[in-house]
Amino acid sequence: MQLVKDEHVQSRFSNTFPRTVEMVCPFCLKEAVFETGTWQEHGRQVAASELTCARCEEEILFVQLLQSDGTRKEGGLYCYPKSGGREPMPGVEYLQPLSAPLARSYDSALKLYNRAEWGAAALTVRHVIAGLANRLLGDDKRDMALPRRLEALAQDVDLARPLQDVAQLLAPGGTFGRQFEDEAAIDKVTAELLLELAEQMITYLVVLPGTMSDLKSRIATAPVPLRRGSSSGSGSGAA
């Protein structure tokens, strides 16, 4: 089951249950409108309906969680099988303060991908990568070729700064360091913040390098499509 965000619901019945939902169909992989017939309540906790893709006419099961009074629960709409679309990356909200145009480019790339416009999506992604390098680099390096700009990020961007900040927080005189002097005085908020800090460190030090290594391996072994007009033969030999 996959959560369906409220923004995908285009219209609702008078009881506020979804009537039409717009999302990428898992069968035809096209952005389409799904139309529902009736919702059937099950056990006073959920209601279910089969919505039909207006493009390929395949059906998807939608489940709506209910509150104790029988009304729909906010943020409680799910579908099976899951949408064929790609959801925005976690933390994408931090892109907007860095560069609004860059955030819009990322959103465009996602929409193009979800419409199966692979070439346009790939070009837009490259634009996002180039734009990100430009925003983080100094003016003197922005005219370099993209591979050189990416290599220069290691010198221009202080990648060690997040760990330095953590070290200061956990130092004996730091915000968290002082609280370890009296374990019994640590409250829920502090414990939650420390747990989140540990999770961010795991993401930064373990998950990111691991996923980058996996992606590099997948890129290295991915089949390379032939260019248009190229010959699959080995060429003609001399007589």
Backbone hydrogen bonds in HBPLUS format (Angstrom, degrees):
<---DONOR---> <-ACCEPTOR-->    atom                        ^
c    i                          cat <-CA-CA->   ^        H-A-AA   ^      H-
h    n   atom  resd res      DA  || num        DHA   H-A  angle D-A-AA Bond
n    s   type  num  typ     dist DA aas  dist angle  dist       angle   num
A0002-GLN N   A0079-CYS O   2.94 MM  77  5.36 153.1  2.02 146.0 154.8     1
A0079-CYS N   A0002-GLN O   2.89 MM  77  5.36 145.8  2.01 140.2 150.8     2
A0004-VAL N   A0077-LEU O   2.78 MM  73  5.43 170.3  1.79 149.5 147.1     3
A0008-HIS N   A0005-LYS O   3.00 MM   3  5.80 164.8  2.02 123.5 128.2     4
A0009-VAL N   A0006-ASP O   3.02 MM   3  5.42 155.5  2.08 111.9 119.4     5
A0022-GLU N   A0008-HIS O   2.79 MM  14  5.23 166.9  1.81 159.3 158.3     6
A0010-GLN N   A0020-THR O   2.88 MM  10  5.47 147.6  1.99 136.2 145.8     7
A0019-ARG N   A0011-SER O   2.81 MM   8  5.38 166.4  1.83 141.0 136.4     8
A0020-THR N   A0011-SER O   3.30 MM   9  5.28 160.5  2.34 126.3 126.7     9
A0013-PHE N   A0017-PHE O   2.83 MM   4  5.45 161.2  1.87 161.7 166.3    10
A0016-THR N   A0013-PHE O   2.88 MM   3  5.09 155.8  1.94 117.6 120.0    11
A0036-THR N   A0019-ARG O   3.01 MM  17  5.43 155.6  2.07 165.3 164.1    12
A0021-VAL N   A0034-PHE O   2.89 MM  13  5.03 153.2  1.96 139.7 148.6    13
A0034-PHE N   A0021-VAL O   2.62 MM  13  5.03 167.2  1.64 153.2 158.0    14
A0023-MET N   A0032-ALA O   3.04 MM   9  5.74 150.6  2.13 165.3 167.2    15
A0032-ALA N   A0023-MET O   2.93 MM   9  5.74 173.6  1.93 146.5 146.6    16
A0084-GLY N   A0024-VAL O   3.04 MM  60  5.15 153.6  2.11 125.9 128.2    17
A0025-CYS N   A0030-LYS O   2.93 MM   5  5.56 169.0  1.94 145.0 142.3    18
A0029-LEU N   A0025-CYS O   2.93 MM   4  4.94 130.0  2.18 127.8 138.6    19
A0054-ALA N   A0033-VAL O   3.08 MM  21  5.71 146.5  2.19 148.1 157.7    20
A0035-GLU N   A0052-THR O   3.17 MM  17  5.47 152.6  2.25 140.8 141.2    21
A0052-THR N   A0035-GLU O   3.07 MM  17  5.47 157.9  2.12 146.4 143.0    22
A0040-GLN N   A0048-ALA O   2.91 MM   8  5.33 171.4  1.92 153.1 153.9    23
A0048-ALA N   A0040-GLN O   2.85 MM   8  5.33 156.6  1.91 142.1 145.8    24
A0042-HIS N   A0046-VAL O   2.70 MM   4  5.43 170.2  1.71 165.7 162.3    25
A0045-GLN N   A0042-HIS O   3.43 MM   3  6.49 166.9  2.45 127.6 128.6    26
A0046-VAL N   A0042-HIS O   3.35 MM   4  5.43 166.0  2.38 148.2 150.7    27
A0066-LEU N   A0045-GLN O   2.72 MM  21  4.99 155.1  1.78 149.2 142.3    28
A0047-ALA N   A0064-GLN O   2.84 MM  17  5.11 148.2  1.94 141.5 152.2    29
A0064-GLN N   A0047-ALA O   2.72 MM  17  5.11 170.9  1.73 160.5 163.8    30
A0049-SER N   A0062-PHE O   2.97 MM  13  5.38 152.5  2.05 151.4 157.1    31
A0062-PHE N   A0049-SER O   2.80 MM  13  5.38 170.2  1.81 171.1 174.4    32
A0051-LEU N   A0060-ILE O   2.90 MM   9  5.38 154.2  1.97 163.0 158.3    33
A0060-ILE N   A0051-LEU O   2.88 MM   9  5.38 157.3  1.93 151.5 158.2    34
A0053-CYS N   A0058-GLU O   2.81 MM   5  5.45 167.7  1.82 162.3 165.8    35
A0057-GLU N   A0053-CYS O   2.86 MM   4  4.65 135.5  2.06 126.6 136.8    36
A0061-LEU N   A0080-TYR O   2.92 MM  19  5.18 146.7  2.03 171.2 160.8    37
A0080-TYR N   A0061-LEU O   2.78 MM  19  5.18 143.7  1.91 150.8 160.0    38
A0063-VAL N   A0078-TYR O   2.82 MM  15  5.13 160.6  1.85 138.7 145.0    39
A0078-TYR N   A0063-VAL O   2.83 MM  15  5.13 158.8  1.87 152.7 159.6    40
A0065-LEU N   A0076-GLY O   2.84 MM  11  4.97 169.0  1.86 143.4 147.0    41
A0073-LYS N   A0065-LEU O   2.89 MM   8  5.55 159.5  1.93 148.5 143.0    42
A0067-GLN N   A0071-THR O   2.75 MM   4  5.50 166.2  1.77 168.7 173.6    43
A0070-GLY N   A0067-GLN O   2.96 MM   3  5.36 163.5  1.99 118.8 121.7    44
A0076-GLY N   A0073-LYS O   3.08 MM   3  5.24 130.2  2.34 142.6 134.0    45
A0092-VAL N   A0089-MET O   3.29 MM   3  5.65 146.2  2.41 138.3 133.7    46
A0094-TYR N   A0091-GLY O   3.09 MM   3  5.96 170.7  2.10 126.1 128.7    47
A0095-LEU N   A0092-VAL O   2.97 MM   3  5.52 163.0  2.00 117.5 123.1    48
A0099-SER N   A0095-LEU O   2.98 MM   4  6.22 165.0  2.00 160.2 163.6    49
A0103-ALA N   A0099-SER O   3.00 MM   4  6.29 150.8  2.08 147.1 155.3    50
A0104-ARG N   A0100-ALA O   2.98 MM   4  6.28 152.7  2.06 149.8 157.2    51
A0105-SER N   A0101-PRO O   2.92 MM   4  6.17 148.4  2.02 142.2 151.1    52
A0106-TYR N   A0102-LEU O   2.98 MM   4  6.26 156.7  2.04 147.4 153.0    53
A0107-ASP N   A0103-ALA O   3.03 MM   4  6.27 158.3  2.07 143.8 149.8    54
A0108-SER N   A0104-ARG O   2.85 MM   4  6.10 151.9  1.93 145.7 153.7    55
A0109-ALA N   A0105-SER O   2.87 MM   4  6.14 157.0  1.93 149.6 155.6    56
A0110-LEU N   A0106-TYR O   3.01 MM   4  6.29 154.9  2.07 149.0 155.4    57
A0111-LYS N   A0107-ASP O   3.02 MM   4  6.28 157.7  2.07 147.0 152.8    58
A0112-LEU N   A0108-SER O   2.89 MM   4  6.11 160.7  1.93 154.1 159.2    59
A0113-TYR N   A0109-ALA O   2.96 MM   4  6.13 157.2  2.01 144.9 151.3    60
A0114-ASN N   A0110-LEU O   2.93 MM   4  6.16 158.9  1.98 147.7 153.5    61
A0115-ARG N   A0111-LYS O   3.03 MM   4  6.24 118.6  2.42 135.6 150.6    62
A0115-ARG N   A0112-LEU O   3.15 MM   3  5.09 143.5  2.29  95.0 105.8    63
A0117-GLU N   A0112-LEU O   2.96 MM   5  5.28 163.0  1.99 161.9 156.3    64
A0116-ALA N   A0113-TYR O   2.95 MM   3  5.10 157.0  2.00 112.6 115.2    65
A0121-ALA N   A0117-GLU O   2.90 MM   4  6.01 155.5  1.96 154.9 163.1    66
A0122-ALA N   A0118-TRP O   2.90 MM   4  6.09 159.7  1.94 152.3 157.1    67
A0123-LEU N   A0119-GLY O   3.04 MM   4  6.30 162.1  2.07 152.4 156.8    68
A0124-THR N   A0120-ALA O   3.02 MM   4  6.17 153.7  2.09 144.1 151.3    69
A0125-VAL N   A0121-ALA O   2.92 MM   4  6.15 151.4  2.00 147.7 155.8    70
A0126-ARG N   A0122-ALA O   2.99 MM   4  6.29 155.4  2.05 147.1 153.5    71
A0127-HIS N   A0123-LEU O   3.04 MM   4  6.32 146.6  2.15 138.2 147.5    72
A0128-VAL N   A0124-THR O   2.91 MM   4  6.26 144.5  2.04 142.7 152.7    73
A0128-VAL N   A0125-VAL O   3.04 MM   3  4.92 116.5  2.46  91.0 106.9    74
A0129-ILE N   A0125-VAL O   2.93 MM   4  6.30 160.3  1.97 155.0 159.1    75
A0130-ALA N   A0126-ARG O   2.92 MM   4  6.15 164.5  1.95 150.5 154.7    76
A0131-GLY N   A0127-HIS O   2.82 MM   4  5.92 157.3  1.87 144.6 151.6    77
A0132-LEU N   A0128-VAL O   2.84 MM   4  6.02 152.0  1.92 149.2 156.7    78
A0133-ALA N   A0129-ILE O   3.07 MM   4  6.33 158.8  2.11 147.3 152.4    79
A0134-ASN N   A0130-ALA O   2.99 MM   4  6.25 156.5  2.04 147.0 153.8    80
A0135-ARG N   A0131-GLY O   3.01 MM   4  6.22 154.7  2.07 146.3 152.2    81
A0136-LEU N   A0132-LEU O   3.19 MM   4  6.37 146.3  2.31 144.8 152.9    82
A0137-LEU N   A0133-ALA O   2.98 MM   4  5.98 132.2  2.21 147.5 159.1    83
A0141-LYS N   A0138-GLY O   3.15 MM   3  5.82 167.4  2.17 120.5 124.4    84
A0144-MET N   A0141-LYS O   3.30 MM   3  5.68 167.1  2.32 112.5 116.0    85
A0148-ARG N   A0145-ALA O   3.01 MM   3  5.41 118.2  2.40 109.9 124.8    86
A0149-ARG N   A0145-ALA O   2.95 MM   4  6.26 153.1  2.02 154.2 162.9    87
A0150-LEU N   A0146-LEU O   2.96 MM   4  6.23 158.9  2.00 158.9 163.6    88
A0151-GLU N   A0147-PRO O   3.06 MM   4  6.31 154.0  2.13 142.7 149.8    89
A0152-ALA N   A0148-ARG O   2.93 MM   4  6.13 144.5  2.06 141.9 151.8    90
A0153-LEU N   A0150-LEU O   3.24 MM   3  5.32 147.0  2.36  98.5 107.8    91
A0155-GLN N   A0152-ALA O   2.99 MM   3  5.45 141.0  2.15 109.8 120.2    92
A0156-ASP N   A0152-ALA O   3.05 MM   4  6.32 157.6  2.10 155.0 162.1    93
A0157-VAL N   A0153-LEU O   2.87 MM   4  5.46 159.7  1.91 146.2 149.6    94
A0159-LEU N   A0157-VAL O   2.94 MM   2  5.76 115.9  2.36 114.4  97.5    95
A0161-ARG N   A0158-ASP O   3.30 MM   3  5.60 159.9  2.34 106.8 112.6    96
A0163-LEU N   A0160-ALA O   3.10 MM   3  5.62 122.9  2.44 112.7 125.5    97
A0164-GLN N   A0160-ALA O   3.14 MM   4  6.43 151.4  2.22 150.5 159.2    98
A0164-GLN N   A0161-ARG O   3.08 MM   3  4.98 116.5  2.50  95.3 111.4    99
A0165-ASP N   A0161-ARG O   2.95 MM   4  6.21 154.6  2.01 158.2 164.3   100
A0166-VAL N   A0162-PRO O   3.13 MM   4  6.42 152.2  2.21 141.5 148.6   101
A0167-ALA N   A0163-LEU O   2.98 MM   4  6.21 157.3  2.03 146.3 152.2   102
A0168-GLN N   A0164-GLN O   3.13 MM   4  6.41 151.9  2.21 144.2 150.6   103
A0169-LEU N   A0165-ASP O   3.06 MM   4  6.37 151.9  2.15 145.8 153.4   104
A0170-LEU N   A0166-VAL O   3.02 MM   4  6.29 151.7  2.11 152.8 159.8   105
A0171-ALA N   A0167-ALA O   3.01 MM   4  6.02 113.1  2.47 137.2 152.5   106
A0176-PHE N   A0169-LEU O   3.01 MM   7  5.59 140.9  2.16 138.4 149.9   107
A0177-GLY N   A0169-LEU O   3.14 MM   8  6.51 151.6  2.23 154.7 151.8   108
A0174-GLY N   A0171-ALA O   2.74 MM   3  4.84 159.8  1.78 114.4 121.3   109
A0178-ARG N   A0174-GLY O   3.14 MM   4  6.03 165.7  2.16 149.9 149.6   110
A0179-GLN N   A0176-PHE O   2.96 MM   3  5.30 126.8  2.25 105.4 119.6   111
A0180-PHE N   A0177-GLY O   3.30 MM   3  5.55 143.9  2.44 102.4 111.6   112
A0181-GLU N   A0178-ARG O   3.29 MM   3  5.80 161.4  2.33 109.4 114.9   113
A0182-ASP N   A0179-GLN O   3.29 MM   3  5.93 158.6  2.34 113.5 118.1   114
A0185-ALA N   A0182-ASP O   2.99 MM   3  5.55 150.7  2.08 114.9 123.6   115
A0186-ILE N   A0183-GLU O   3.18 MM   3  5.56 163.4  2.21 111.3 116.4   116
A0191-ALA N   A0187-ASP O   3.08 MM   4  6.36 163.8  2.10 153.0 157.9   117
A0192-GLU N   A0188-LYS O   2.86 MM   4  6.07 158.6  1.91 154.7 160.4   118
A0193-LEU N   A0189-VAL O   2.95 MM   4  6.17 158.7  1.99 149.9 155.7   119
A0194-LEU N   A0190-THR O   2.93 MM   4  6.14 156.6  1.98 151.4 157.7   120
A0195-LEU N   A0191-ALA O   2.94 MM   4  6.12 153.5  2.02 144.5 152.0   121
A0196-GLU N   A0192-GLU O   2.90 MM   4  6.15 157.5  1.96 147.9 154.1   122
A0197-LEU N   A0193-LEU O   2.88 MM   4  6.08 149.1  1.98 140.6 149.7   123
A0198-ALA N   A0194-LEU O   2.92 MM   4  6.21 155.4  1.98 146.9 152.7   124
A0199-GLU N   A0195-LEU O   2.94 MM   4  6.22 155.5  2.00 147.2 154.2   125
A0200-GLN N   A0196-GLU O   2.89 MM   4  6.14 153.4  1.96 147.8 154.8   126
A0201-MET N   A0197-LEU O   3.03 MM   4  6.29 153.1  2.10 145.5 152.8   127
A0202-ILE N   A0198-ALA O   2.91 MM   4  6.20 155.5  1.97 148.6 155.4   128
A0203-THR N   A0199-GLU O   2.93 MM   4  6.17 156.1  1.98 145.5 152.1   129
A0204-TYR N   A0200-GLN O   2.91 MM   4  6.10 158.0  1.96 146.1 152.2   130
A0205-LEU N   A0201-MET O   2.74 MM   4  5.80 166.9  1.76 156.4 159.8   131
A0206-VAL N   A0202-ILE O   2.80 MM   4  5.14 150.0  1.89 134.3 142.4   132
A0207-VAL N   A0202-ILE O   2.88 MM   5  6.24 161.6  1.91 148.3 154.6   133
A0208-LEU N   A0203-THR O   2.81 MM   5  5.76 159.5  1.85 155.1 158.6   134
A0210-GLY N   A0206-VAL O   3.07 MM   4  6.05 154.5  2.14 142.6 150.6   135
A0211-THR N   A0207-VAL O   2.80 MM   4  5.97 168.8  1.81 163.8 166.0   136
A0212-MET N   A0208-LEU O   2.95 MM   4  6.00 157.0  2.00 151.3 158.1   137
A0213-SER N   A0209-PRO O   2.97 MM   4  6.09 151.9  2.05 142.6 149.8   138
A0214-ASP N   A0210-GLY O   3.00 MM   4  6.28 158.5  2.05 147.8 153.6   139
A0215-LEU N   A0211-THR O   2.89 MM   4  6.04 160.3  1.93 146.0 151.7   140
A0216-LYS N   A0212-MET O   2.91 MM   4  6.06 158.2  1.96 145.3 151.3   141
A0217-SER N   A0213-SER O   3.04 MM   4  6.27 153.0  2.12 144.7 151.5   142
A0218-ARG N   A0214-ASP O   2.94 MM   4  6.25 155.3  2.00 149.1 156.1   143
A0219-ILE N   A0215-LEU O   2.84 MM   4  6.08 155.8  1.90 153.4 160.0   144
A0220-ALA N   A0216-LYS O   3.00 MM   4  6.15 154.5  2.07 142.3 149.1   145
A0221-THR N   A0217-SER O   3.15 MM   4  6.35 139.8  2.32 141.4 151.0   146
A0222-ALA N   A0218-ARG O   3.00 MM   4  5.90 111.1  2.49 137.8 152.8   147
A0222-ALA N   A0219-ILE O   3.39 MM   3  5.20 156.7  2.45  96.6 103.2   148
A0230-SER N   A0227-ARG O   3.11 MM   3  5.51 163.0  2.14 129.4 130.7   149
